[in-house]
């Protein structure tokens, strides 16, 4: 792709938000598989180039860019923006991502693109959407912050039942390494 500019915002994770620009024409011009292929290397380069830059001011164990958000033109004229959130080793979120939507709302608020209480409709790569608003503002450490409110929908996809055997000496798990 070449040189990319990005913003970093926090919404529960540190996100590198890559908006359309010279070397990235927008999410709509890429397949998910292309973004999955590009993202790990870009994330690694960001964290290598900016060591100790992205550390939560109240919890130093929360650090480094963990997610990339690729943005582009929304599918719906009613939507504010669209994204594909890359996380883990090779995954794109099917939803607009709650923490990602929080980070993008913070980015837009900081840029003056949205005001407190104004509705922000955020689409995912497949068109699912969350509606978000800035409910308030504050500070976290030395940084300005927002209090996001997010609405969306979910579907039940399964049930899980976990049982614990109190006689199992490793009932709470174990660590080999």
Secondary structure, 3 states (H helix, E strand, C coil): CCCCCCEEEECCCEEEEECCECCECCHHHCCHHHHHHHHHHHHHHHHHHCCCCCEECCEEEEECEEEEEEEECCCCCCCCEEEEEEECCCEECCCCCHHHHHHHHHHHHHHCCCCCCCCEEEECCCCCEEEEEEEEEEEECCEEEEEEEEECCCCCCCCCCCCCCCCCCCCCCCCCC
